[in-house]
Amino acid sequence: METIEMKHNKRKRPLILASVVIGMFLAAIEATIVATAMPSIAADLGGFSMYSWVFSAYLLTNAATVLIFGKLSDIYGRKPIYVIGVIVFLTGSTLSGFSTSMIMLIAARVIQGIGAGALMPMASTIVGDIYNKEERAKIQGYLSSVWGISAVSGPLLGGFFVDFLSWRYVFWMNIPLGIIAMLGIIFFLHENVEKEKQAIDYGGAIWMMVAVSSLMFVLVEGGVGFAWNSSLIVMLLIIAATAFICFVWQERRATDPMLPFALWKYRLISMANLASLTAGMIMIGVSSYLPAFVQGVMGQSATIAGFTLTAMSIGWPLSSVVAGRLLLVIGYRKTSLLGGISMIIGGILFFMLTPEKGPLWAGIGSFFIGVGMGMSNTSFIVGIQSTVTWKMRGIATASNMFMRSLGSAIGAAFLGGLLNNQIKAYIQSSNVHASVNVDTVNQLLDPVQSTSLSKDTMEVLQAGLTSGLHIVYLGLLVLAIITFILIAFMPKNE
């Protein structure tokens, strides 16, 4: 168990906080900045059918490692884990920028996600170490603003790099910022770590990653790359189910489980975590596929696509501030329900979205989703931390972060599978050249390559993409309704 040298850190707290904020910014912005660049990346590298894997690879490794890094920091200290996280993250960023194929980019994003898995929990833990209980509430506002700033600037920066420089700068911009964050923690954070033997649940982490990876491959490739009844898909489903059973068995027998089942006995925590899972799916669905609709279907620029996502990013931090005050008056459940209603409104607007309605309609729907996210997530975290004792607060908070990350990972794969299947079905039902397939959408998203497409082919591709994204938005609406129902089951007596 570690102890922080409070006197030194108190003098250096502004510098430590700045370093932590930069680290959080890097990990947070990667989920949004890539979204507006993806149409250009797909057009340049090819492989549109692997589009969703660029998001899934990052989110999967992030989700799979966040809890294990949190446990390692309790043994070896926050500083070394944070520094390792930055180094791994920057390695992945550098390789992403130099990618020459979609497969290389996905592999680099796996490395990036591992680094982010260390950055996210370390940022929150370091703040908890150097600030007392009264000060943390104020600092939480700063940390929330990081998500808001990264969410706002991510799509805009992504659009700027695509329109004026190159999509590769989306990844290379992390390098100078990451170095500053790492040096700040190395020089300003002091900690004494008392070596104490603690069990690390590596088995739980491995079984979970096997289960989620197998399931994600099925969701993305099922019905597109491989038939649903193919031996590979059936085998992967069996592996996923077996690995999940082994994960549950491992967690029940582990001395220090990665995800203690005792947490799920609290109804507020179980409902909030399940709602975070579905909310994570909604968030990634908007971030990943709204730019494809605005650019590929509406024919707008990457910058305009970025502005439609910015609306969600504005609604999120604003509603987080409001939720922080509201939950003290009306409680966690009612505040969360307001967030659920806002997500349903956003889901309805997206379901009604057509090319004729234009980017403004898309931006309004995006804003309502953002308001719902800010309201619900703030209420979930505060409610969870107030439900458990100090000794369980860290893992309880991490479990909610994990469920949201896992939801984003599964959502990217699941919604990507829906999109690919629908586009494939539409193309097959149309009388176009046999060479036209899901990957031909790459050319549609490129302003230069799209001019080489025949009028009939372009119309089929645009109609297919519109049809596919309509199915995705129907999925978002269903997920929003499920989220609201889960919130409704949170306990009333808070």
C-alpha positions in Angstrom: 0.0 0.0 0.0 1.5 3.4 -1.0 1.7 6.7 0.9 2.0 10.0 -0.9 4.5 12.6 0.3 1.8 15.2 0.9 4.0 18.2 1.7 6.0 18.0 -1.6 2.9 17.1 -3.7 0.8 19.9 -2.1 3.3 22.5 -3.4 3.5 20.8 -6.8 -0.2 20.0 -7.1 -1.0 22.5 -10.0 1.8 21.0 -12.1 0.8 17.4 -11.2 -2.8 18.2 -12.0 -1.8 19.7 -15.4 0.2 16.6 -16.3 -2.7 14.4 -15.3 -5.2 16.5 -17.3 -3.0 16.2 -20.4 -2.9 12.4 -20.0 -6.7 12.2 -19.6 -7.0 14.5 -22.6 -4.9 12.2 -24.8 -6.9 9.1 -23.8 -10.3 10.8 -24.1 -9.7 12.6 -27.4 -8.7 9.4 -29.2 -12.3 8.2 -29.1 -13.6 11.3 -31.0 -10.7 12.7 -33.1 -10.4 9.5 -35.2 -14.1 9.5 -36.0 -14.0 12.5 -38.4 -10.8 11.3 -39.9 -12.1 7.7 -40.5 -13.8 8.3 -43.9 -10.5 9.7 -45.3 -8.5 6.9 -43.6 -10.7 4.3 -45.2 -10.5 6.0 -48.6 -6.7 6.1 -48.3 -6.0 2.7 -46.8 -9.0 0.7 -48.1 -10.8 -2.0 -46.1 -14.1 -0.3 -45.3 -15.4 -3.6 -44.0 -12.8 -3.3 -41.2 -13.9 0.3 -40.4 -15.4 -0.5 -37.0 -12.3 -2.4 -35.9 -10.3 0.8 -35.8 -12.6 1.9 -32.9 -13.1 -1.6 -31.5 -9.4 -2.5 -31.2 -8.7 0.7 -29.2 -11.7 0.3 -26.9 -11.3 -3.4 -26.4 -7.7 -3.3 -25.1 -8.6 -0.1 -23.1 -11.5 -2.0 -21.4 -9.5 -5.2 -20.9 -6.5 -3.5 -19.2 -8.1 -0.7 -17.1 -8.8 -2.8 -14.1 -5.5 -4.7 -14.2 -3.5 -1.4 -14.3 -5.4 -0.1 -11.4 -4.5 -3.1 -9.4 -0.8 -2.9 -10.4 -0.7 0.8 -9.3 -1.6 -0.3 -5.8 1.5 -2.5 -5.7 4.1 -0.6 -7.7 2.8 3.0 -7.3 1.0 5.4 -9.6 4.0 7.0 -11.2 5.6 4.0 -12.9 2.3 2.7 -14.2 1.4 6.2 -15.6 4.8 6.6 -17.3 4.5 3.1 -18.8 1.0 3.9 -20.0 2.2 7.1 -21.7 5.1 5.3 -23.4 2.9 2.5 -24.7 0.2 5.0 -25.8 2.8 7.1 -27.8 4.2 4.0 -29.4 0.8 3.1 -30.7 0.2 6.7 -31.8 3.5 6.8 -33.8 2.7 3.5 -35.5 -0.8 4.5 -36.3 0.4 7.6 -38.1 2.8 5.5 -40.2 0.2 2.9 -41.1 0.2 1.7 -44.7 -2.8 -0.6 -44.4 -6.0 -0.9 -42.3 -4.6 -4.1 -40.7 -1.5 -2.2 -39.5 -3.6 0.7 -38.2 -5.8 -1.7 -36.2 -2.7 -3.4 -34.7 -1.3 0.0 -33.7 -4.7 1.0 -32.2 -4.4 -2.2 -30.0 -1.2 -0.8 -28.6 -2.7 2.6 -28.1 -5.6 1.1 -26.2 -3.3 -0.7 -23.8 -1.6 2.6 -23.0 -4.9 4.3 -22.5 -5.9 1.5 -20.1 -3.2 2.8 -17.8 -3.8 6.5 -18.3 -7.5 6.6 -17.5 -7.5 5.0 -14.0 -4.1 6.6 -13.0 -5.4 10.1 -13.7 -8.4 9.6 -11.3 -6.3 7.8 -8.7 -3.5 10.4 -8.6 -6.1 13.1 -8.1 -7.6 11.1 -5.2 -4.1 10.7 -3.7 -3.1 14.4 -3.7 -6.4 16.0 -2.8 -8.6 15.5 0.3 -12.3 14.7 0.3 -13.5 18.3 0.3 -11.1 19.3 -2.5 -12.0 16.4 -4.8 -15.5 17.7 -5.6 -14.0 20.9 -7.1 -11.3 19.0 -9.0 -13.9 16.7 -10.4 -15.2 19.7 -12.3 -11.8 20.2 -13.9 -11.6 16.5 -14.9 -15.2 16.6 -16.3 -14.2 19.6 -18.4 -11.3 17.6 -19.8 -13.8 15.2 -21.3 -15.9 18.1 -22.6 -12.9 19.9 -24.1 -11.5 16.7 -25.7 -14.9 15.9 -27.1 -15.4 19.3 -28.5 -11.9 19.7 -29.9 -11.5 16.1 -31.1 -14.0 16.3 -34.1 -12.8 19.8 -35.0 -9.1 18.9 -34.9 -9.9 15.7 -36.8 -11.7 17.6 -39.5 -9.0 20.3 -39.6 -6.2 17.7 -40.1 -8.1 15.9 -42.8 -9.1 19.0 -44.7 -5.8 20.9 -44.5 -2.9 18.5 -43.6 -3.2 14.7 -43.4 -5.2 12.2 -41.3 -1.8 11.0 -40.0 -1.5 14.1 -37.8 -4.5 12.9 -35.9 -2.1 10.4 -34.2 1.1 12.3 -34.4 -0.3 15.3 -32.4 -0.2 13.0 -29.3 3.6 12.8 -29.2 4.5 16.2 -27.9 1.6 16.3 -25.5 2.3 12.8 -24.2 6.0 13.7 -23.5 5.0 16.8 -21.5 2.5 14.7 -19.5 5.1 12.0 -18.8 7.8 14.5 -17.7 5.4 16.4 -15.5 4.6 13.2 -13.5 8.3 12.1 -13.4 9.6 15.3 -12.0 6.7 16.6 -9.8 4.9 13.6 -8.3 6.7 12.0 -5.3 5.4 8.8 -3.7 6.7 6.2 -1.2 5.6 2.7 -2.0 5.6 0.1 0.7 6.1 -3.3 -0.9 3.3 -5.6 0.0 2.3 -8.9 -1.6 -1.0 -8.7 -3.3 -2.7 -11.2 -5.7 -3.2 -9.9 -9.2 -6.1 -11.5 -11.1 -4.4 -12.1 -14.4 -6.6 -15.1 -15.1 -9.7 -12.9 -14.9 -8.2 -10.4 -17.3 -7.2 -13.1 -19.8 -10.6 -14.9 -19.8 -12.4 -11.6 -20.2 -10.3 -10.5 -23.2 -10.8 -13.9 -24.9 -14.6 -13.7 -24.3 -15.0 -10.2 -25.6 -12.5 -10.5 -28.5 -14.3 -13.7 -29.8 -17.8 -12.0 -29.4 -16.6 -8.9 -31.2 -15.2 -10.8 -34.2 -18.6 -12.6 -34.5 -20.5 -9.3 -34.4 -18.3 -7.6 -37.0 -17.7 -10.4 -39.5 -20.9 -12.5 -39.0 -23.0 -12.4 -42.2 -20.3 -10.4 -44.0 -16.9 -12.0 -44.0 -18.3 -15.4 -42.8 -21.8 -16.9 -42.9 -23.6 -17.0 -39.6 -23.7 -20.8 -39.7 -20.1 -21.2 -40.7 -17.9 -23.4 -38.5 -15.6 -20.4 -37.6 -18.5 -18.3 -36.3 -20.0 -21.2 -34.3 -16.6 -22.0 -32.9 -16.0 -18.4 -31.8 -19.4 -18.3 -30.1 -18.6 -21.4 -28.2 -15.2 -19.9 -27.2 -16.9 -16.7 -26.1 -19.4 -18.5 -23.9 -16.8 -20.8 -22.4 -14.4 -18.0 -21.7 -17.2 -16.0 -20.0 -18.1 -19.0 -17.8 -14.4 -19.4 -16.9 -14.2 -15.7 -16.1 -17.1 -16.0 -13.6 -15.5 -19.1 -12.1 -12.1 -17.3 -11.8 -13.7 -14.3 -10.2 -15.5 -16.4 -7.6 -12.3 -18.2 -6.6 -9.7 -15.4 -6.9 -8.3 -14.0 -3.6 -8.4 -10.5 -5.0 -10.8 -10.6 -8.0 -10.5 -8.1 -10.8 -14.2 -7.5 -10.7 -15.7 -8.4 -7.3 -19.2 -9.8 -7.6 -20.0 -8.3 -4.2 -20.4 -5.0 -5.9 -23.3 -6.2 -7.9 -25.3 -6.9 -4.8 -25.9 -3.1 -4.6 -28.9 -2.4 -6.9 -27.8 1.1 -7.6 -24.4 -0.1 -8.7 -25.7 -3.0 -10.8 -28.3 -0.9 -12.6 -25.9 2.0 -13.1 -23.2 -0.3 -14.5 -25.6 -2.0 -16.9 -27.0 1.4 -18.0 -23.3 2.5 -18.5 -22.8 -0.5 -20.8 -25.7 0.5 -23.1 -24.9 4.2 -22.9 -21.3 3.4 -24.0 -22.8 1.6 -27.0 -24.9 4.7 -27.8 -21.9 7.1 -27.5 -19.7 5.1 -29.8 -22.5 4.7 -32.3 -22.9 8.4 -32.6 -19.2 9.2 -32.6 -18.3 6.5 -35.1 -21.1 6.7 -37.7 -22.4 10.2 -37.7 -19.4 11.5 -39.8 -20.0 8.7 -42.3 -23.6 9.9 -42.8 -22.8 13.6 -43.0 -19.9 13.0 -45.4 -20.9 10.0 -47.4 -24.7 10.6 -47.6 -25.1 14.4 -47.2 -21.9 15.1 -49.2 -20.6 17.6 -46.6 -16.9 18.2 -45.6 -15.1 16.5 -42.7 -15.2 19.8 -40.8 -19.0 20.0 -41.1 -19.1 16.4 -39.9 -17.0 17.5 -36.9 -19.4 20.3 -36.0 -22.3 17.8 -35.8 -20.3 15.8 -33.3 -19.3 18.9 -31.4 -23.0 19.4 -30.5 -22.8 16.2 -28.4 -19.6 17.4 -26.9 -21.2 20.8 -25.8 -24.2 19.1 -24.3 -22.1 16.7 -22.2 -20.1 19.0 -20.0 -22.9 21.5 -19.6 -25.3 18.9 -18.4 -22.6 17.4 -16.1 -22.5 20.7 -14.2 -26.3 20.9 -14.0 -26.5 17.2 -12.9 -23.9 17.9 -10.1 -26.4 20.4 -8.6 -29.6 18.6 -9.5 -28.7 15.3 -7.9 -28.3 17.0 -4.5 -31.9 18.3 -4.8 -33.8 15.5 -6.6 -31.4 12.5 -6.1 -29.4 10.2 -8.4 -32.3 8.3 -9.9 -34.4 11.3 -11.0 -31.4 13.1 -12.4 -30.4 9.9 -14.3 -34.0 9.5 -15.6 -33.8 13.0 -17.1 -30.6 11.9 -18.8 -32.4 8.8 -20.1 -35.2 10.8 -21.5 -32.8 13.1 -23.3 -31.0 10.1 -24.9 -34.4 8.8 -26.2 -35.2 12.2 -27.7 -31.7 12.1 -29.4 -32.4 8.5 -30.6 -35.7 9.5 -32.1 -34.1 12.5 -34.0 -31.4 10.2 -35.4 -34.0 7.6 -36.4 -35.8 10.3 -38.3 -32.6 11.6 -39.9 -32.6 11.8 -43.7 -30.1 13.5 -46.2 -32.7 16.3 -46.8 -32.8 17.3 -43.1 -29.2 18.4 -43.3 -26.3 18.7 -40.7 -28.3 20.9 -38.4 -30.8 18.2 -37.6 -28.0 15.8 -37.0 -26.3 18.3 -34.7 -29.5 18.7 -32.6 -29.8 14.9 -32.2 -26.2 14.8 -31.2 -26.7 17.5 -28.6 -29.6 15.6 -26.9 -27.4 12.5 -26.7 -24.7 14.6 -25.1 -27.1 16.0 -22.5 -28.2 12.5 -21.7 -24.7 11.3 -21.3 -23.7 14.1 -19.0 -26.8 13.8 -16.8 -26.6 10.0 -16.4 -22.8 9.5 -16.1 -22.4 12.2 -13.5 -25.2 10.7 -11.4 -23.9 7.2 -11.8 -20.4 8.0 -10.5 -21.5 10.2 -7.6 -24.2 7.6 -6.6 -21.8 4.7 -6.8 -19.1 6.4 -4.8 -21.7 7.3 -2.1 -23.0 3.7 -1.9 -19.8 1.9 -0.9 -17.2 2.4 1.8 -13.8 4.0 1.1 -12.1 0.6 0.8 -14.4 -0.4 -2.1 -14.7 3.0 -3.8 -11.8 2.6 -6.1 -12.9 -0.7 -7.6 -16.5 0.4 -7.7 -15.6 3.5 -9.7 -13.3 1.4 -12.0 -16.1 -1.1 -12.6 -18.3 1.6 -13.9 -15.5 2.9 -16.1 -14.9 -0.6 -17.3 -18.6 -1.2 -18.2 -18.8 2.0 -20.2 -15.6 1.1 -22.1 -16.8 -2.4 -22.7 -20.1 -1.0 -23.9 -18.2 1.2 -26.4 -16.1 -1.7 -27.6 -19.1 -4.0 -28.1 -21.2 -1.2 -29.5 -18.6 -0.4 -32.2 -18.5 -4.0 -33.2 -22.3 -4.7 -33.0 -23.3 -1.5 -34.8 -20.6 -2.0 -37.4 -21.9 -5.5 -38.0 -25.4 -4.1 -38.6 -24.1 -1.5 -41.0 -22.0 -3.9 -43.1 -24.8 -6.5 -43.3 -27.3 -3.9 -44.4 -25.0 -2.4 -47.1 -24.1 -5.9 -48.4 -27.8 -6.9 -48.6 -28.7 -3.6 -50.4 -25.9 -4.0 -52.9 -26.8 -7.6 -53.6 -30.5 -6.6 -54.2 -29.4 -3.9 -56.7 -28.5 -4.5 -60.3 -24.9 -3.2 -60.2 -21.5 -4.5 -61.4 -20.3 -7.6 -59.6 -17.1 -5.8 -58.5 -19.2 -3.4 -56.3 -19.1 -4.5 -52.6 -19.0 -3.1 -49.1 -15.4 -2.0 -49.6 -16.5 0.1 -52.6 -17.9 2.6 -50.0 -14.3 3.7 -49.6 -14.5 5.4 -52.9 -17.8 7.1 -52.1 -16.2 8.7 -49.0 -13.3 10.1 -51.0 -14.2 13.3 -52.9 -11.6 12.5 -55.6 -12.3 8.8 -56.0 -16.0 9.3 -56.0 -15.8 11.1 -59.3 -14.7 7.9 -61.0 -17.9 6.1 -60.0 -20.7 5.8 -62.4 -23.9 7.6 -61.6 -25.8 4.3 -61.0 -23.1 2.9 -58.8 -22.9 6.1 -56.7 -26.7 6.1 -56.2 -26.7 2.5 -55.1 -23.8 3.1 -52.7 -25.4 6.2 -51.2 -28.7 4.5 -50.9 -27.0 1.4 -49.3 -25.1 3.6 -46.9 -28.2 5.5 -46.0 -30.1 2.2 -45.5 -27.3 0.8 -43.3 -27.0 3.9 -41.2 -30.7 4.0 -40.7 -30.5 0.5 -39.2 -27.7 1.8 -37.0 -29.8 4.7 -35.7 -32.7 2.4 -35.1 -30.3 0.4 -32.9 -29.3 3.6 -31.1 -33.0 4.3 -30.3 -33.6 0.8 -29.0 -30.4 1.1 -26.8 -31.6 4.5 -25.4 -35.0 2.9 -24.4 -33.2 0.0 -22.7 -30.9 2.5 -20.9 -34.0 4.4 -19.6 -35.6 1.2 -18.4 -32.4 0.2 -16.5 -32.2 3.6 -14.8 -35.9 3.2 -13.8 -34.9 0.1 -11.8 -32.4 2.1 -9.7 -33.5 2.3 -6.0 -35.8 5.2 -5.1 -34.6 5.5 -1.5 -31.2 7.2 -1.9 
